[in-house]
Amino acid sequence: MFLLPHAITPFFTLLVLFFAWVTPGRSFDQPAVIFVRTLRGDELLRIGEIHDVQNHFPEALMYYEQAVETFRIAKQRQGQATALTRIGSIFERQGRREAAAIRLRDALSLFSKVPDSPAHADALLTLGRVSAWLGSREDASRLFAQAMDRYGRSHNVQGLGSARIQLGLMRISDGQTQEGLRLLNETFEDAQSHRDPGQMLIASLALGDGRWIMDDLEAAGVYYEQSLAMIEQRPQASMEAGLRYRLSAIYGVTGQQEKGAEFSRRAVTLYQSMRDSSGEAAAWSQLASHQQALGQNQQAEESGQRALSIYKQKQLMVHAIHSSADPPISSAN
């Protein structure tokens, strides 16, 4: 018996062909027997997650949406809610926050009707971030606190740290600085006790951001430099770019223009390597400010033009997208 490799089609169907043994009186041209099996919800979810971690958002969304429908038909609320949470997370990363909020609220409504699920806390945390962006700060604080509680009960140290950082930074921005710093320091100390360098880095960066919010630039710089030293041991381009951009801004305020320009140049290179045009434009603009302060007017003009060119290109792309979505103008009289 010969088994041909299976393929996943856009219709989410596996076609597995089994050919019968060739026996006397039976020829090769006899029809094959085809068995058709539809993918289960958990299989669709796993395929979506594979695309998700690779930032293949259209493909991930396609599988997640199909998983939602498959779980709905099977009346599996936990699976349906998990798939909705994954969709909401992608929408958040795409900047589609209103759409993300809708999916995440639907997920939480379903999670409330089933036993505890690891994804329940993820939905609370993600909706908290989305709510903060949309200006619903009270809702965001409540959601972060609920996420902390669920992560704590499930002993998810990294999830607990992420929720604690979000709540801590929000407390600081609301003027509750002591409470906010306490939450951030607890996160750093927990990461140290668990010997988790990744979480230590995130907590250190958050402590820098907290001090920045408090206008304590000297302390913020200390935490950012500490974070940068950690990154040099475990390179992460996106975090390094963000840190160098922050430090460059601090160096500009404290009069260290040469050092600020050096960090801006490195940030430009990192953002280019990641094809992050928004970050690249911001870094070019920051570099122009340093060069102008140093009296390097021609270089400052060139850096400013590079930033302006990127901003204009992004505006043209947005305009083209909106124009293509408009209905054609009728020429009928």
VENBEL-V842854 format. One record per residue. N is the residue number from 1. RES is the residue in three letters. PSI is psi in whole degrees, 0 to 359 (NA if undefined). Layout:
n:N res:RES psi:PSI
n:N res:RES psi:PSI
//
This chain:
n:1 res:MET psi:131
n:2 res:PHE psi:135
n:3 res:LEU psi:115
n:4 res:LEU psi:148
n:5 res:PRO psi:142
n:6 res:HIS psi:159
n:7 res:ALA psi:145
n:8 res:ILE psi:120
n:9 res:THR psi:165
n:10 res:PRO psi:344
n:11 res:PHE psi:11
n:12 res:PHE psi:42
n:13 res:THR psi:136
n:14 res:LEU psi:127
n:15 res:LEU psi:111
n:16 res:VAL psi:118
n:17 res:LEU psi:125
n:18 res:PHE psi:125
n:19 res:PHE psi:137
n:20 res:ALA psi:154
n:21 res:TRP psi:143
n:22 res:VAL psi:120
n:23 res:THR psi:163
n:24 res:PRO psi:132
n:25 res:GLY psi:1
n:26 res:ARG psi:129
n:27 res:SER psi:166
n:28 res:PHE psi:340
n:29 res:ASP psi:10
n:30 res:GLN psi:147
n:31 res:PRO psi:145
n:32 res:ALA psi:153
n:33 res:VAL psi:125
n:34 res:ILE psi:125
n:35 res:PHE psi:132
n:36 res:VAL psi:129
n:37 res:ARG psi:125
n:38 res:THR psi:141
n:39 res:LEU psi:141
n:40 res:ARG psi:165
n:41 res:GLY psi:318
n:42 res:ASP psi:328
n:43 res:GLU psi:317
n:44 res:LEU psi:320
n:45 res:LEU psi:316
n:46 res:ARG psi:319
n:47 res:ILE psi:319
n:48 res:GLY psi:320
n:49 res:GLU psi:324
n:50 res:ILE psi:315
n:51 res:HIS psi:324
n:52 res:ASP psi:312
n:53 res:VAL psi:341
n:54 res:GLN psi:6
n:55 res:ASN psi:29
n:56 res:HIS psi:74
n:57 res:PHE psi:317
n:58 res:PRO psi:316
n:59 res:GLU psi:318
n:60 res:ALA psi:316
n:61 res:LEU psi:322
n:62 res:MET psi:314
n:63 res:TYR psi:322
n:64 res:TYR psi:318
n:65 res:GLU psi:318
n:66 res:GLN psi:325
n:67 res:ALA psi:319
n:68 res:VAL psi:312
n:69 res:GLU psi:319
n:70 res:THR psi:315
n:71 res:PHE psi:323
n:72 res:ARG psi:315
n:73 res:ILE psi:321
n:74 res:ALA psi:358
n:75 res:LYS psi:39
n:76 res:GLN psi:90
n:77 res:ARG psi:322
n:78 res:GLN psi:315
n:79 res:GLY psi:319
n:80 res:GLN psi:316
n:81 res:ALA psi:322
n:82 res:THR psi:316
n:83 res:ALA psi:319
n:84 res:LEU psi:323
n:85 res:THR psi:318
n:86 res:ARG psi:319
n:87 res:ILE psi:315
n:88 res:GLY psi:322
n:89 res:SER psi:318
n:90 res:ILE psi:315
n:91 res:PHE psi:321
n:92 res:GLU psi:314
n:93 res:ARG psi:335
n:94 res:GLN psi:357
n:95 res:GLY psi:8
n:96 res:ARG psi:69
n:97 res:ARG psi:324
n:98 res:GLU psi:316
n:99 res:ALA psi:322
n:100 res:ALA psi:317
n:101 res:ALA psi:320
n:102 res:ILE psi:312
n:103 res:ARG psi:321
n:104 res:LEU psi:323
n:105 res:ARG psi:320
n:106 res:ASP psi:320
n:107 res:ALA psi:315
n:108 res:LEU psi:326
n:109 res:SER psi:320
n:110 res:LEU psi:319
n:111 res:PHE psi:329
n:112 res:SER psi:347
n:113 res:LYS psi:5
n:114 res:VAL psi:166
n:115 res:PRO psi:167
n:116 res:ASP psi:137
n:117 res:SER psi:142
n:118 res:PRO psi:328
n:119 res:ALA psi:346
n:120 res:HIS psi:313
n:121 res:ALA psi:323
n:122 res:ASP psi:319
n:123 res:ALA psi:319
n:124 res:LEU psi:315
n:125 res:LEU psi:314
n:126 res:THR psi:317
n:127 res:LEU psi:328
n:128 res:GLY psi:314
n:129 res:ARG psi:316
n:130 res:VAL psi:317
n:131 res:SER psi:322
n:132 res:ALA psi:317
n:133 res:TRP psi:325
n:134 res:LEU psi:1
n:135 res:GLY psi:3
n:136 res:SER psi:74
n:137 res:ARG psi:322
n:138 res:GLU psi:317
n:139 res:ASP psi:318
n:140 res:ALA psi:315
n:141 res:SER psi:316
n:142 res:ARG psi:317
n:143 res:LEU psi:320
n:144 res:PHE psi:318
n:145 res:ALA psi:319
n:146 res:GLN psi:321
n:147 res:ALA psi:317
n:148 res:MET psi:316
n:149 res:ASP psi:314
n:150 res:ARG psi:319
n:151 res:TYR psi:322
n:152 res:GLY psi:318
n:153 res:ARG psi:331
n:154 res:SER psi:3
n:155 res:HIS psi:35
n:156 res:ASN psi:95
n:157 res:VAL psi:316
n:158 res:GLN psi:319
n:159 res:GLY psi:317
n:160 res:LEU psi:317
n:161 res:GLY psi:317
n:162 res:SER psi:315
n:163 res:ALA psi:321
n:164 res:ARG psi:321
n:165 res:ILE psi:314
n:166 res:GLN psi:315
n:167 res:LEU psi:320
n:168 res:GLY psi:313
n:169 res:LEU psi:324
n:170 res:MET psi:319
n:171 res:ARG psi:316
n:172 res:ILE psi:315
n:173 res:SER psi:338
n:174 res:ASP psi:4
n:175 res:GLY psi:357
n:176 res:GLN psi:67
n:177 res:THR psi:319
n:178 res:GLN psi:316
n:179 res:GLU psi:317
n:180 res:GLY psi:315
n:181 res:LEU psi:324
n:182 res:ARG psi:315
n:183 res:LEU psi:318
n:184 res:LEU psi:318
n:185 res:ASN psi:322
n:186 res:GLU psi:321
n:187 res:THR psi:316
n:188 res:PHE psi:316
n:189 res:GLU psi:320
n:190 res:ASP psi:319
n:191 res:ALA psi:320
n:192 res:GLN psi:315
n:193 res:SER psi:330
n:194 res:HIS psi:2
n:195 res:ARG psi:50
n:196 res:ASP psi:93
n:197 res:PRO psi:326
n:198 res:GLY psi:315
n:199 res:GLN psi:326
n:200 res:MET psi:319
n:201 res:LEU psi:313
n:202 res:ILE psi:318
n:203 res:ALA psi:321
n:204 res:SER psi:317
n:205 res:LEU psi:319
n:206 res:ALA psi:322
n:207 res:LEU psi:322
n:208 res:GLY psi:316
n:209 res:ASP psi:321
n:210 res:GLY psi:315
n:211 res:ARG psi:326
n:212 res:TRP psi:314
n:213 res:ILE psi:325
n:214 res:MET psi:3
n:215 res:ASP psi:23
n:216 res:ASP psi:78
n:217 res:LEU psi:328
n:218 res:GLU psi:313
n:219 res:ALA psi:322
n:220 res:ALA psi:317
n:221 res:GLY psi:322
n:222 res:VAL psi:315
n:223 res:TYR psi:322
n:224 res:TYR psi:318
n:225 res:GLU psi:324
n:226 res:GLN psi:319
n:227 res:SER psi:321
n:228 res:LEU psi:322
n:229 res:ALA psi:323
n:230 res:MET psi:319
n:231 res:ILE psi:325
n:232 res:GLU psi:337
n:233 res:GLN psi:332
n:234 res:ARG psi:81
n:235 res:PRO psi:132
n:236 res:GLN psi:104
n:237 res:ALA psi:315
n:238 res:SER psi:318
n:239 res:MET psi:322
n:240 res:GLU psi:318
n:241 res:ALA psi:315
n:242 res:GLY psi:320
n:243 res:LEU psi:316
n:244 res:ARG psi:325
n:245 res:TYR psi:315
n:246 res:ARG psi:312
n:247 res:LEU psi:324
n:248 res:SER psi:319
n:249 res:ALA psi:318
n:250 res:ILE psi:317
n:251 res:TYR psi:327
n:252 res:GLY psi:319
n:253 res:VAL psi:324
n:254 res:THR psi:7
n:255 res:GLY psi:11
n:256 res:GLN psi:67
n:257 res:GLN psi:320
n:258 res:GLU psi:314
n:259 res:LYS psi:321
n:260 res:GLY psi:318
n:261 res:ALA psi:320
n:262 res:GLU psi:316
n:263 res:PHE psi:325
n:264 res:SER psi:318
n:265 res:ARG psi:316
n:266 res:ARG psi:321
n:267 res:ALA psi:319
n:268 res:VAL psi:311
n:269 res:THR psi:317
n:270 res:LEU psi:316
n:271 res:TYR psi:324
n:272 res:GLN psi:319
n:273 res:SER psi:333
n:274 res:MET psi:358
n:275 res:ARG psi:39
n:276 res:ASP psi:92
n:277 res:SER psi:324
n:278 res:SER psi:314
n:279 res:GLY psi:319
n:280 res:GLU psi:315
n:281 res:ALA psi:317
n:282 res:ALA psi:320
n:283 res:ALA psi:320
n:284 res:TRP psi:317
n:285 res:SER psi:319
n:286 res:GLN psi:319
n:287 res:LEU psi:320
n:288 res:ALA psi:321
n:289 res:SER psi:317
n:290 res:HIS psi:315
n:291 res:GLN psi:323
n:292 res:GLN psi:318
n:293 res:ALA psi:332
n:294 res:LEU psi:359
n:295 res:GLY psi:13
n:296 res:GLN psi:71
n:297 res:ASN psi:320
n:298 res:GLN psi:315
n:299 res:GLN psi:322
n:300 res:ALA psi:320
n:301 res:GLU psi:318
n:302 res:GLU psi:317
n:303 res:SER psi:318
n:304 res:GLY psi:321
n:305 res:GLN psi:323
n:306 res:ARG psi:317
n:307 res:ALA psi:314
n:308 res:LEU psi:321
n:309 res:SER psi:319
n:310 res:ILE psi:316
n:311 res:TYR psi:318
n:312 res:LYS psi:318
n:313 res:GLN psi:319
n:314 res:LYS psi:321
n:315 res:GLN psi:320
n:316 res:LEU psi:321
n:317 res:MET psi:317
n:318 res:VAL psi:318
n:319 res:HIS psi:319
n:320 res:ALA psi:321
n:321 res:ILE psi:314
n:322 res:HIS psi:321
n:323 res:SER psi:319
n:324 res:SER psi:339
n:325 res:ALA psi:347
n:326 res:ASP psi:145
n:327 res:PRO psi:149
n:328 res:PRO psi:147
n:329 res:ILE psi:129
n:330 res:SER psi:139
n:331 res:SER psi:4
n:332 res:ALA psi:143
n:333 res:ASN psi:NA
//
